[in-house]
């Protein structure tokens, strides 16, 4: 019996400790700056871009090593019987032969239509381009985090609005019940109040679900465990407004000067130009220097193994020249393809510049529009709030129907949501304009 009491006591202590731990552990609060710095270190898309950069670096080092001579060692042991040629002396013999051959061979390309040099230059350009590709992925992560973070804040504030509406509608249900009991309103007024409360409860559930969905999206960008609880830091209510004197062309010019996608597209043109130089190199001859050292042993010679290796030691040095005459138009086709790819790269560069201008133009126009919407929606929110408060007082005095009170509450709710949306859109597009000017994103 005492053993059971001890076990039960231990279980009670463990359960109590676990409950206290779960209730006292608070989720980490993440600021946007925290999210950005963490994601840039841990996001798998960024990590993949880093690996691609490492591959480009390996390819560049490999291209540089192609200038070096190669070196191969060889060894063979042969047995032959019957009519054969001695592999060492080249004599025609009719007997069993055991032979051994060893050697070292090397060659180096002296000239190959400058293809080696051009290949090295091309791989260097590809390495530089990989750095910009990494920056592109990092910028994409930053912009995705900014948008997701603001959407999460928006949904979090929507929960507060939904909670306040539910609380107000539940109080109105109680008032309607009292008035129904006093027979001052019809049953339809009471059920309408109940319906509004149920609708507001549904809206609260939806708002909470939306918030959790954005939290999930945020954790995925951060590569956090699904089990890890996080909260986001609220931002300063003093919103920066767009400088209406800001010239969007100036913003575009700054963006062209530093955005990595522009630099990458410029390098893409240069890479394809080098590909053309490499293709043209096949029209030119190739000159190579070759050399070898070797020796061997044969059983038909009466000298010892070591003596034969000394006597049969040979050295060779030579030049080889390959002159292309006709390769079924393969080189010509390669040159034509490279020329077309240069034109495509130029078009891609123009497309990239157009996309950047479109993004800058859109961000600027949306920023100006959102700024005006903030002013208008704030005035609408203030007016509808006063109207709703007045409607509540009239309803308490019996001077307003439930239907009119519900309409007033919905108008106020819509005004709150419109203001909330305009506020966060204003922040989003203001930060985008900061980004396109080369400034840091921070809230």
C-alpha positions as CSV (number, residue, x, y, z in Angstrom):
1,X,0.0,0.0,0.0
2,X,2.8,2.4,0.8
3,X,4.5,1.6,-2.5
4,X,1.3,2.6,-4.3
5,X,1.1,5.9,-2.4
6,X,4.7,6.7,-3.3
7,X,4.2,6.0,-7.0
8,X,1.0,8.0,-7.0
9,X,2.8,10.9,-5.3
10,X,5.6,10.8,-7.8
11,X,3.1,10.8,-10.7
12,X,1.3,13.7,-9.2
13,X,4.5,15.7,-8.8
14,X,5.5,15.0,-12.4
15,X,2.0,15.9,-13.8
16,X,2.0,19.1,-11.7
17,X,5.5,20.1,-12.9
18,X,4.5,19.4,-16.5
19,X,1.4,21.6,-16.2
20,X,3.3,24.4,-14.5
21,X,6.0,24.2,-17.2
22,X,3.4,24.3,-20.0
23,X,1.6,27.2,-18.4
24,X,4.7,29.3,-17.5
25,X,6.6,28.8,-20.7
26,X,6.0,31.8,-22.8
27,X,6.6,31.8,-26.6
28,X,9.5,33.8,-27.9
29,X,8.5,37.2,-29.3
30,X,10.0,37.9,-32.7
31,X,10.6,41.3,-34.2
32,X,10.8,41.7,-38.0
33,X,14.6,42.2,-37.7
34,X,14.9,39.0,-35.7
35,X,12.9,37.1,-38.4
36,X,15.1,38.5,-41.2
37,X,18.5,37.8,-39.5
38,X,17.4,34.3,-38.5
39,X,15.9,33.4,-41.9
40,X,19.0,34.5,-43.8
41,X,21.0,32.0,-41.8
42,X,18.5,29.1,-41.8
43,X,16.1,29.3,-44.7
44,X,16.6,26.3,-47.0
45,X,16.2,28.4,-50.2
46,X,19.1,30.6,-49.1
47,X,21.1,27.5,-48.2
48,X,20.5,26.1,-51.6
49,X,21.7,29.3,-53.2
50,X,24.9,29.1,-51.2
51,X,25.4,25.5,-52.3
52,X,25.0,26.6,-55.9
53,X,27.6,29.3,-55.4
54,X,29.9,26.7,-54.0
55,X,29.4,24.5,-57.1
56,X,30.2,27.5,-59.3
57,X,33.4,28.1,-57.3
58,X,34.4,24.4,-57.8
59,X,33.7,24.7,-61.5
60,X,35.9,27.9,-61.7
61,X,38.8,26.2,-59.9
62,X,38.4,23.2,-62.2
63,X,38.6,25.5,-65.3
64,X,41.8,27.1,-64.0
65,X,43.3,23.7,-63.4
66,X,42.8,22.9,-67.1
67,X,45.9,25.0,-67.9
68,X,48.1,22.4,-66.0
69,X,49.6,19.3,-67.6
70,X,48.1,16.0,-66.9
71,X,50.1,13.0,-65.6
72,X,49.2,9.3,-65.8
73,X,51.0,6.3,-64.6
74,X,50.6,2.9,-66.3
75,X,51.7,-0.7,-65.6
76,X,50.9,-4.0,-67.3
77,X,51.8,-7.6,-67.0
78,X,51.3,-9.9,-70.0
79,X,51.7,-13.5,-70.9
80,X,51.6,-14.8,-74.5
81,X,52.2,-18.1,-76.1
82,X,52.7,-19.1,-79.8
83,X,53.6,-16.7,-82.6
84,X,53.8,-13.2,-81.1
85,X,55.8,-10.0,-81.1
86,X,58.0,-9.3,-78.0
87,X,56.5,-6.1,-76.5
88,X,59.9,-4.9,-75.4
89,X,62.2,-5.8,-78.4
90,X,59.5,-6.0,-81.1
91,X,61.1,-9.3,-82.3
92,X,58.9,-11.9,-83.9
93,X,59.2,-15.0,-81.6
94,X,57.5,-18.4,-81.2
95,X,57.6,-19.2,-77.5
96,X,56.0,-18.3,-74.2
97,X,56.7,-14.7,-73.1
98,X,56.2,-13.0,-69.8
99,X,56.5,-9.2,-70.1
100,X,56.2,-6.2,-67.8
101,X,55.7,-2.6,-68.9
102,X,55.6,0.5,-66.7
103,X,55.4,4.2,-67.8
104,X,54.5,7.7,-67.0
105,X,52.7,9.9,-69.6
106,X,52.0,13.6,-69.6
107,X,50.5,16.2,-72.0
108,X,49.7,19.9,-71.9
109,X,47.7,22.0,-74.3
110,X,49.8,24.9,-75.6
111,X,47.1,26.4,-77.8
112,X,43.4,25.6,-78.4
113,X,41.9,28.6,-80.0
114,X,42.0,30.4,-76.6
115,X,39.2,28.1,-75.5
116,X,40.9,27.4,-72.1
117,X,41.3,31.0,-71.3
118,X,37.8,31.8,-72.4
119,X,36.4,28.9,-70.4
120,X,38.2,30.2,-67.3
121,X,36.8,33.7,-67.8
122,X,33.3,32.3,-68.4
123,X,33.4,30.2,-65.2
124,X,34.6,33.3,-63.3
125,X,31.6,35.2,-64.6
126,X,29.3,32.3,-63.6
127,X,30.9,32.4,-60.1
128,X,30.2,36.2,-59.8
129,X,26.7,35.6,-61.1
130,X,26.1,33.0,-58.4
131,X,26.9,35.6,-55.7
132,X,24.1,37.8,-57.1
133,X,21.8,34.8,-57.3
134,X,22.3,34.2,-53.6
135,X,21.5,37.9,-53.0
136,X,18.3,37.6,-55.1
137,X,17.2,34.7,-52.9
138,X,18.0,36.6,-49.7
139,X,16.0,39.6,-51.0
140,X,13.1,37.4,-51.9
141,X,13.1,35.9,-48.3
142,X,13.2,39.4,-46.8
143,X,10.3,40.6,-48.9
144,X,8.3,37.5,-48.2
145,X,9.0,37.9,-44.5
146,X,7.9,41.6,-44.6
147,X,4.6,40.7,-46.3
148,X,3.9,37.7,-44.1
149,X,4.9,39.6,-40.9
150,X,2.5,42.5,-41.7
151,X,-0.3,40.1,-42.7
152,X,0.2,38.3,-39.3
153,X,0.0,41.7,-37.5
154,X,-3.1,42.5,-39.5
155,X,-4.8,39.2,-38.6
156,X,-3.8,39.7,-34.9
157,X,-5.5,43.1,-34.7
158,X,-8.5,41.6,-36.5
159,X,-8.9,39.2,-33.6
160,X,-9.2,42.2,-31.2
161,X,-11.8,43.8,-33.4
162,X,-13.7,40.5,-33.6
163,X,-13.5,40.0,-29.8
164,X,-14.8,43.5,-29.1
165,X,-17.7,43.0,-31.6
166,X,-18.6,39.6,-30.0
167,X,-18.5,41.1,-26.5
168,X,-20.7,44.0,-27.6
169,X,-23.2,41.7,-29.4
170,X,-23.4,39.4,-26.4
171,X,-24.3,42.4,-24.2
172,X,-27.0,43.4,-26.8
173,X,-28.4,39.8,-26.6
174,X,-28.8,40.2,-22.9
175,X,-30.5,43.6,-23.3
176,X,-32.8,42.2,-26.0
177,X,-33.7,39.3,-23.7
178,X,-34.7,41.7,-20.9
179,X,-36.7,43.8,-23.3
180,X,-38.3,40.6,-24.7
181,X,-39.3,39.6,-21.2
182,X,-40.7,43.1,-20.6
183,X,-42.6,42.6,-23.9
184,X,-41.2,45.9,-25.4
185,X,-39.7,44.2,-28.5
186,X,-40.8,41.4,-30.7
187,X,-39.3,37.9,-30.7
188,X,-37.8,38.6,-34.2
189,X,-35.7,41.4,-32.7
190,X,-34.3,39.1,-30.0
191,X,-33.5,36.4,-32.5
192,X,-31.8,38.9,-34.8
193,X,-29.6,39.9,-31.9
194,X,-28.8,36.3,-31.3
195,X,-28.0,35.9,-35.0
196,X,-25.6,38.8,-34.9
197,X,-23.8,37.4,-31.9
198,X,-23.4,34.1,-33.6
199,X,-22.1,35.8,-36.7
200,X,-19.6,37.7,-34.6
201,X,-18.5,34.5,-32.9
202,X,-18.0,32.9,-36.3
203,X,-15.9,36.0,-37.4
204,X,-13.8,35.6,-34.3
205,X,-13.1,32.0,-35.0
206,X,-12.2,32.8,-38.6
207,X,-9.9,35.7,-37.4
208,X,-8.1,33.3,-35.0
209,X,-7.7,30.7,-37.7
210,X,-6.3,33.3,-40.2
211,X,-3.8,34.4,-37.6
212,X,-2.6,30.8,-37.0
213,X,-2.3,30.2,-40.8
214,X,0.0,33.3,-41.0
215,X,2.0,32.1,-38.0
216,X,2.5,28.7,-39.8
217,X,3.7,30.6,-43.0
218,X,6.0,32.7,-40.9
219,X,7.5,29.6,-39.2
220,X,8.0,27.9,-42.5
221,X,10.0,30.9,-43.8
222,X,12.1,30.8,-40.6
223,X,12.4,27.0,-40.9
224,X,11.2,26.6,-37.3
225,X,9.7,23.4,-35.9
226,X,5.9,23.2,-36.1
227,X,5.8,22.5,-32.4
228,X,7.6,25.8,-31.6
229,X,5.4,28.5,-30.3
230,X,6.1,32.1,-31.4
231,X,4.6,35.5,-31.1
232,X,5.3,38.6,-33.1
233,X,6.2,42.0,-31.9
234,X,3.8,44.8,-32.4
235,X,5.0,47.9,-34.3
236,X,5.1,51.6,-33.7
237,X,1.7,53.1,-34.5
238,X,3.4,56.2,-35.8
239,X,3.4,55.3,-39.5
240,X,5.9,56.8,-41.9
241,X,4.2,58.5,-44.8
242,X,5.4,58.5,-48.4
243,X,7.2,61.6,-49.5
244,X,5.0,62.8,-52.3
245,X,7.9,64.7,-53.7
246,X,9.8,61.5,-54.1
247,X,10.6,60.9,-57.8
248,X,9.8,57.4,-58.8
249,X,12.3,57.6,-61.7
250,X,15.0,58.4,-59.1
251,X,13.9,55.3,-57.2
252,X,14.1,53.2,-60.3
253,X,17.6,54.5,-61.1
254,X,18.8,53.6,-57.7
255,X,17.2,50.1,-58.0
256,X,19.0,49.5,-61.3
257,X,22.3,50.4,-59.6
258,X,22.2,47.9,-56.8
259,X,19.5,45.2,-57.3
260,X,21.2,41.8,-57.8
261,X,18.9,40.7,-60.5
262,X,20.1,43.6,-62.7
263,X,23.7,42.6,-62.1
264,X,23.0,39.0,-62.7
265,X,21.3,39.8,-66.0
266,X,24.3,41.9,-67.1
267,X,26.6,39.0,-66.3
268,X,24.3,36.6,-68.2
269,X,25.0,38.6,-71.3
270,X,28.8,38.4,-70.7
271,X,28.6,34.6,-70.0
272,X,26.9,34.0,-73.4
273,X,29.4,36.3,-75.1
274,X,32.2,34.1,-73.7
275,X,30.3,31.0,-74.9
276,X,30.5,32.5,-78.4
277,X,34.3,33.0,-78.1
278,X,34.6,29.3,-76.9
279,X,32.6,28.1,-79.9
280,X,34.7,30.1,-82.4
281,X,37.8,28.5,-80.9
282,X,36.9,25.2,-82.6
283,X,37.8,26.8,-85.9
284,X,41.4,27.1,-84.9
285,X,44.1,24.4,-84.6
286,X,45.1,22.7,-81.3
287,X,48.8,22.4,-80.4
288,X,49.8,20.0,-77.6
289,X,53.1,18.9,-76.0
290,X,53.3,15.3,-75.0
291,X,56.0,13.4,-73.1
292,X,56.5,9.9,-71.6
293,X,58.9,7.8,-69.6
294,X,58.9,4.0,-69.6
295,X,60.7,0.8,-69.3
296,X,59.9,-2.9,-69.3
297,X,61.0,-6.5,-68.9
298,X,60.7,-9.6,-71.1
299,X,61.3,-13.2,-70.2
300,X,63.1,-14.1,-73.5
301,X,65.9,-11.8,-72.6
302,X,68.5,-13.4,-70.4
303,X,69.3,-10.2,-68.4
304,X,67.9,-9.8,-64.9
305,X,64.8,-7.8,-64.2
306,X,66.6,-4.8,-62.8
307,X,69.2,-4.8,-65.7
308,X,66.4,-4.9,-68.3
309,X,64.6,-2.0,-66.7
310,X,67.8,0.0,-66.9
311,X,68.6,-1.0,-70.5
312,X,65.0,-0.6,-71.7
313,X,64.4,2.8,-70.1
314,X,63.1,5.2,-72.7
315,X,62.0,8.9,-73.0
316,X,59.7,10.5,-75.5
317,X,58.9,14.1,-76.2
318,X,56.7,15.3,-79.0
319,X,54.3,18.0,-80.4
320,X,51.0,17.3,-81.9
321,X,48.9,19.6,-84.0
322,X,45.3,19.1,-84.9
323,X,43.9,21.2,-87.6
324,X,40.1,21.3,-88.0
325,X,39.1,20.9,-91.7
326,X,35.5,19.8,-91.6
327,X,33.4,18.5,-88.7
328,X,30.0,18.3,-90.4
329,X,29.2,22.0,-89.5
330,X,29.2,21.2,-85.8
331,X,31.3,24.3,-85.0
332,X,29.3,26.5,-87.2
333,X,26.1,25.4,-85.5
334,X,27.6,26.1,-82.1
335,X,28.6,29.6,-83.1
336,X,25.1,30.3,-84.4
337,X,23.5,29.0,-81.2
338,X,25.8,31.1,-79.1
339,X,24.9,34.2,-81.1
340,X,21.2,33.5,-80.6
341,X,21.7,33.0,-76.9
342,X,23.4,36.4,-76.7
343,X,20.3,38.0,-78.2
344,X,18.1,36.1,-75.8
345,X,20.3,37.2,-72.8
346,X,19.9,40.8,-74.0
347,X,16.1,40.4,-74.2
348,X,16.1,38.8,-70.7
349,X,18.1,41.8,-69.4
350,X,15.5,44.2,-70.9
351,X,12.7,42.1,-69.4
352,X,14.3,42.2,-66.0
353,X,14.7,46.0,-66.2
354,X,11.0,46.3,-67.2
355,X,10.0,44.1,-64.2
356,X,12.0,46.2,-61.8
357,X,10.3,49.4,-63.2
358,X,6.9,47.8,-62.9
359,X,7.6,46.9,-59.3
360,X,8.8,50.4,-58.4
361,X,5.9,52.0,-60.2
362,X,3.4,49.7,-58.5
363,X,4.9,50.2,-55.1
364,X,4.9,54.0,-55.5
365,X,1.3,54.2,-56.8
366,X,0.1,51.8,-54.1
367,X,2.0,53.7,-51.4
368,X,0.3,57.0,-52.5
369,X,-3.1,55.3,-52.7
370,X,-2.7,53.6,-49.3
371,X,-1.7,56.8,-47.7
372,X,-4.8,58.5,-49.0
373,X,-6.9,55.5,-47.9
374,X,-5.4,55.7,-44.4
375,X,-6.6,59.3,-44.1
376,X,-10.1,58.5,-45.5
377,X,-10.6,55.2,-43.6
378,X,-9.5,56.8,-40.3
379,X,-12.1,59.5,-40.7
380,X,-14.7,56.9,-41.7
381,X,-13.8,54.8,-38.6
382,X,-14.1,57.8,-36.3
383,X,-17.5,58.8,-37.7
384,X,-18.9,55.2,-37.7
385,X,-17.7,54.7,-34.1
386,X,-19.6,57.8,-33.0
387,X,-22.6,56.6,-34.9
388,X,-22.5,53.2,-33.3
389,X,-22.1,54.5,-29.8
390,X,-25.2,56.8,-30.4
391,X,-27.1,53.8,-31.8
392,X,-26.3,51.8,-28.7
393,X,-27.7,54.5,-26.5
394,X,-30.8,54.7,-28.6
395,X,-31.2,51.0,-28.4
396,X,-30.9,51.0,-24.6
397,X,-33.7,53.6,-24.5
398,X,-35.8,51.6,-26.9
399,X,-35.6,54.3,-29.6
400,X,-33.8,52.0,-32.1
401,X,-34.7,48.6,-33.6
402,X,-32.3,45.7,-33.4
403,X,-32.0,45.7,-37.2
404,X,-30.7,49.3,-37.2
405,X,-28.3,48.5,-34.3
406,X,-26.9,45.5,-36.2
407,X,-26.5,47.7,-39.4
408,X,-24.7,50.3,-37.3
409,X,-22.4,47.7,-35.8
410,X,-21.5,46.2,-39.1
411,X,-20.8,49.6,-40.6
412,X,-18.4,50.3,-37.7
413,X,-16.8,46.9,-38.1
414,X,-16.2,47.4,-41.8
415,X,-14.7,50.8,-41.1
416,X,-12.3,49.3,-38.6
417,X,-11.3,46.6,-41.1
418,X,-10.8,49.1,-43.9
419,X,-8.6,51.3,-41.7
420,X,-6.6,48.3,-40.5
421,X,-6.0,47.2,-44.1
422,X,-5.1,50.6,-45.3
423,X,-2.7,51.0,-42.3
424,X,-0.7,47.9,-43.1
425,X,-0.8,48.4,-46.8
426,X,0.7,51.9,-46.2
427,X,3.5,50.3,-44.1
428,X,4.1,47.6,-46.7
429,X,4.5,49.9,-49.7
430,X,6.5,52.4,-47.8
431,X,9.0,49.7,-46.8
432,X,9.1,48.5,-50.4
433,X,10.0,52.0,-51.6
434,X,12.7,52.0,-48.9
435,X,14.0,48.7,-50.2
436,X,14.1,49.8,-53.8
437,X,16.2,52.8,-52.7
438,X,18.8,50.5,-51.1
439,X,17.6,51.2,-47.5
440,X,17.2,48.5,-44.8
441,X,13.7,47.2,-44.1
442,X,12.8,47.8,-40.5
443,X,9.6,48.5,-38.5
